[in-house]
Amino acid sequence: QVQLVESGGGLVQAGGSRRLSCASSRYIFSFSHMAWYRQAPGKQRELVARIAGGGITDYADSVKGRFTISRDRNTLFLQMNNLKPEDTAVYYCHAVGGASYWGQGTQVTVSS
């Protein structure tokens, strides 16, 4: 059973930065792709950034130029810069590789 554990969330002021991590119990490069999603209160979960097995990335328009997804052997990262209050949400790590896996989420709160 694959385990994904997010960390790095917290309270940050608008304009600040934060780096989220997602530790995987399985070798990261064995997944066909991985992604970060987020869900704000009262809203649907939305895709933030995705990285395919070959390394191709794509981003939601709302975070382009501010967020960067990356990975190493066992960890997926999301570097978030110039944070805005509307980035406040629970951020989830997602992996696809034979099945779909989700982490438990980490809260990011951006104060104005």
C-alpha positions as CSV (number, residue, x, y, z in Angstrom):
1,Q,0.0,0.0,0.0
2,V,1.4,3.4,-1.0
3,Q,1.6,6.1,1.6
4,L,1.8,9.8,0.7
5,V,2.5,12.2,3.6
6,E,2.4,15.9,3.1
7,S,4.2,18.5,5.2
8,G,5.2,22.1,5.1
9,G,1.8,23.8,5.5
10,G,1.2,26.6,7.9
11,L,0.4,30.3,8.2
12,V,2.2,32.7,5.9
13,Q,1.7,36.4,5.1
14,A,0.7,37.5,1.6
15,G,3.7,37.8,-0.6
16,G,5.6,35.2,1.3
17,S,6.8,31.7,0.3
18,R,6.2,28.2,1.4
19,R,7.5,24.8,0.3
20,L,5.3,21.8,0.5
21,S,6.7,18.2,0.5
22,C,5.0,14.9,-0.1
23,A,7.0,11.9,1.0
24,S,6.2,8.7,-0.8
25,S,6.6,5.2,0.4
26,R,7.2,4.2,-3.2
27,Y,9.9,5.3,-5.6
28,I,8.5,8.5,-7.1
29,F,9.6,7.8,-10.7
30,S,7.5,4.6,-10.7
31,F,4.3,6.7,-10.9
32,S,2.9,7.7,-14.3
33,H,2.3,11.2,-12.9
34,M,2.0,13.1,-9.6
35,A,0.2,16.2,-8.8
36,W,-0.8,18.8,-6.1
37,Y,-4.4,19.6,-5.6
38,R,-6.0,22.0,-3.2
39,Q,-9.5,22.5,-1.7
40,A,-10.6,25.8,-0.2
41,P,-13.6,25.9,2.2
42,G,-16.9,25.5,0.3
43,K,-15.1,24.9,-3.0
44,Q,-14.3,21.8,-5.1
45,R,-10.9,20.3,-5.1
46,E,-8.8,21.7,-7.9
47,L,-5.6,20.8,-9.7
48,V,-2.7,23.1,-8.9
49,A,0.2,21.5,-10.6
50,R,1.1,18.2,-12.2
51,I,4.3,16.5,-13.3
52,A,4.3,13.5,-15.7
53,G,6.7,10.6,-15.5
54,G,8.9,12.2,-18.2
55,G,9.1,15.4,-16.3
56,I,6.6,17.5,-18.2
57,T,4.8,19.9,-15.9
58,D,1.6,22.0,-16.2
59,Y,0.0,24.4,-13.8
60,A,-3.4,26.0,-13.1
61,D,-3.5,29.5,-14.6
62,S,-4.0,31.0,-11.1
63,V,-0.5,29.8,-10.0
64,K,1.6,30.0,-13.2
65,G,4.7,31.9,-12.6
66,R,4.4,31.6,-8.8
67,F,4.4,27.9,-8.0
68,T,6.9,25.2,-9.1
69,I,6.4,21.5,-8.9
70,S,9.5,19.3,-8.6
71,R,10.5,15.9,-7.4
72,D,13.4,13.8,-6.2
73,R,13.7,10.1,-5.6
74,N,11.0,9.8,-2.9
75,T,9.6,13.3,-2.5
76,L,7.3,15.6,-4.4
77,F,7.6,19.3,-3.8
78,L,5.6,22.4,-4.4
79,Q,7.5,25.7,-4.1
80,M,5.0,28.5,-3.6
81,N,6.1,32.1,-4.0
82,N,4.2,35.4,-3.9
83,L,1.4,33.7,-2.0
84,K,-2.0,35.4,-2.0
85,P,-5.0,35.0,0.4
86,E,-6.9,33.1,-2.3
87,D,-4.2,30.4,-2.1
88,T,-5.5,29.5,1.3
89,A,-6.6,25.8,1.1
90,V,-5.8,22.3,2.1
91,Y,-3.2,21.0,-0.3
92,Y,-3.2,17.4,-1.3
93,C,-0.6,15.2,-3.0
94,H,-1.9,12.8,-5.6
95,A,-0.1,10.0,-7.4
96,V,-1.2,7.6,-10.2
97,G,0.6,4.4,-10.8
98,G,-1.6,1.2,-11.1
99,A,-4.0,2.9,-8.8
100,S,-4.8,6.4,-7.5
101,Y,-3.3,7.5,-4.2
102,W,-4.0,10.6,-2.0
103,G,-2.2,12.1,0.9
104,Q,-4.1,13.4,4.0
105,G,-3.5,17.0,3.1
106,T,-1.7,20.0,4.7
107,Q,-3.3,23.3,5.5
108,V,-1.9,26.5,4.0
109,T,-3.3,29.8,5.3
110,V,-2.3,33.0,3.7
111,S,-3.1,36.2,5.7
112,S,-3.6,39.5,4.1
